[in-house]
Amino acid sequence: MSTFYRNIPNFITLCNGICGMLAIIFAQQGHFALGILCICFGTLFDACDGKVARLMKNSSEMGGELDSLCDCITFGIAPASLMLFYVEQTFGSLPIISIVGAAVYLSCVVWRLARFNVETTPDPEDHKSFKGLPSPLGAGLVCSGLWFLQIRPTHPTTALYFLLALSIITGWVMISRIRFIHIVSYASEHLSFLQLMMIVVPIFAICFLFHPLSWAFCFPLFAIISRSVAIIQSFSSAKVVLEEKEEEEEEELELVS
């Protein structure tokens, strides 16, 4: 196996990190829509690199470490930079409270990625769900908030406190133990390509046909779906365990009688 072929998943991961770098550059220049778009492309690369590595049977420890470093850039530093540059452009200065919000968000992203590396094993079953909101979805929620403010400009003070609340709440959910399903893994396991397209295409069609503001609800929708599926699975698992316990009790009663 050639070095280039062996490193294809790593090159995809690096594309994720490059998207984060471009997002920071665009944010500094005031092109927030392009910065948000770069982060969205980063989520696509992040969704593909692990999948490609498993298909090529080429998962490696280096790939996992590289993934976390690029995630830190694209889903940690880049969204925090977008928020700071947006506030600076809106206010004409950088209030200390905006720096606190961005710092809290970035700290939570780094904490979550480090915890993921420590607690997660290479077992594919370990990658089907997450403890805490995944950092790509967290960055997506921040981008959704920024896109909302781009489409519906509001008073600078209102925008400041909105972003502060969004960054702190998103950060808290990321470092929490709330379970979320890996949407890509779940979809590939339970849905055919046709079924997946029947869900995805209408969503994007609605976003294109209707007001641009509808794009702001895409990532929140994915987060809600991810959490909802996790809740449904928890109830199903609890039901299975209860049924197995009842069967065991019935067998014990039969043996006693």
N, C-alpha and C positions, 0 to 999 in steps of 0.2 A: 504494500500500500504506500503510495507516494506521500510525501510530506504535505503537499497542497491538498490532496484528497482527504487526508486524515484531519486536516485543520479547517475543513469547510464549516463545520458547526461553530468553531471559534471565530471565523471571519464574519459569520452572521451575527454573532454576539458583539463583535467590534463595531458592526454597522449600528447596533443599538446605541453604543457609547458615542459614536460619531453624531448620531441624531441628537443626543443630549447636548453635545458641544455646539452644534448648529443652532439649537434652540436658545442657548445662552447668548450666542452672537446676535441672533435676530432680536432677542429681548433687549439687549443693550442698545440696538439701533431703533427700538420702538416698534418693530414689526411683530406685534404680539400674536397675530393670527398665524404667521409663519412659524413662530416658536411653538405654538400649540400644535400645529400640524406636524412638526418634527418629533414632538413627544409622542404623538399618535402613531407615527411610523415606527418609533422606537418600541412601542408596545407590540407591534406586528412582528418585528425582528425578535423580540423577547419571547413571543409565543412560538416562533418557528425554530429557534436554535436547539432547544432541548428535544423537540420532536424529530428534527433532522438527525441529531446525535443518536437517538434511540433507534431510528430507522436504519442508520448506517452501522449500528452496534459499535459506536465509537464514543460513548460517554467517558469522561475523564475527570479527575479531580481538578485539573487545571481549568477545564471548561466551566466547572461549577464556580471556582474562584473568580474567573474572568467575568462570568455572568453577574455575580454580585457587585463587582467593581463597576461594570457598565450600568447596572441598575441604579447604583448610587449616583452616578452622573446624570442619567436620563430621568430617573423618577424621584431623585432627591435634590440635587443641586440645581438642575434646570427649572423645575417648578418653583423652587424657592426664589431663584433669580428672576423668573417671570413676575412673581408677585412683587418683589422689591422694585424692579424697574417700572412696573405698572404704577405702583404707589408713588414712586419718585416723579414720574411723568405727570401723574394726576395732581399731586400736591405741589410739585416744584421743589420738594425737599423730601427727606427720608425720616419720618417720625420713628422714634425709638420703639414704639409699639409694633410697627411693621417688621422691624428687625427681630424682635422677640418672637413674633408669630412664625416668621420664616425659619428661625433657629430651632423652635420647637418642632416644626414639621420635619426639617432635615434630620434632627436628632432622632426622631421616631423612625424615619426611614432607615437610617444607619443601624439603629437598635434592632429593628425587625429583620433586616438582612443578616445581621450577625447571629441572631437567634435562629433564623432559618438554617443557616450553615451548620450550627452546632446540633440542632435537634433533628434535622432531616437526614435520612439515610438514602443510599442510591436505589433502594427498593421502589419500583414504579408505583406501588400502592401508596407510598408516602407522598407522592406528588399529585394525588387526585383531589386533595383538599388542603386548606391552609388554616393555621391558627392565627387569626388576625387578618385584616384586609390586606390583600397582596399589594405590594408597592406600585405596580403598574396601574391598578385600579385607583389607588390613592392619588397618584399623579393625575389620572384621568379626571377625578373629582375636582381637583384644584384647577385643571384646565377648563373644565365645564363651568366653574365659577367665573373664571377670567373671561371665557367666551361670552357668558351671560352679560357681564359688565361691558364687554365690547359692543354687544348688540343693543343692550338697554343701559346706556350710561346713567349713572345716578350721582347723588351728591358725594363729593370726595370723602367726607367723613363717614357716610354710610358705607361706601365701598371699602374703606379701610377696616371698619369693624366687621363687615361681612367676610372679608378675606382672613381677618384674624380668627374669627370663629370657625371658618371653614378649615383653616390650617390646623388649629388645635384639635377640633373634633376628628378630622381625618387622621391626624397623627395618633390620637388616642385609640381609634378603632384599629389602626395598623398594629399597635403593640399589645392589643387586647388578646384574649384567648377565644374570641368569637370565631366560630368555624365558618369558612367560606369554601365553596366548591371551585375547583379549577375548571373553568367553563370550557376551555379548549379540550381538555382531556375527557370531560364528561360528554361533550358533544360528539367527539370522535368515537367514543365507546358506545353511546346509546342512540345516535342518530346517523342515518345514511347521509351522503352528500346532498341528495335531493331534499331530504327533510330539513337539513341545515339551511340550504338555500331558500326554502320556503319560509323560514323564520327571518333570516338575515336580510334578504332582498326587500321585503316589504318595509322593514325598519328604515333601511337606507333610502328607499323610494320616498317614504313619507318625509324624511329629512330634506331630500332634494326638492320635492314638489312644494312643500310648505315653507313656512318662515324659517330663515337661517337659525332662529333661536332654538328650533327643535334639536339642533346638534348638541346643545348644552345638556340635553337629557339622556344622551346615549350612554355615557359612562355610569351615571346614577342608575340607569335601567339595568345595566350589566351587573352592578353591585347588588341590586335588589334581587335579580334572578339568581345570582350566586348564593346569596344568603338564604333565599327561599328554598332552593333545592337542598341545601344543607339541613334546613329545618325538617323538610319532608323526609329526608333520609334518616334523620335522627328518630323521628316518630316511627318510621318503618322498622328500624333496627330494634327499637324498644318493644315494638309489637312482636317481632320475631322472637326476641329473648323471652318475653312473657309467655308466648305460645309454647316454646321449648320447656320452660319451667313447669307449665301446666301439664304437659305430656309426661315429664319426669315424675310429677306428683301422682298422676294417674297410674303410671307403671308401678310405683312404690305401693300404692293402695291395692293394686291387683296382686302383687307379691305377698302382701300381708294377709289378704283374704284367701 
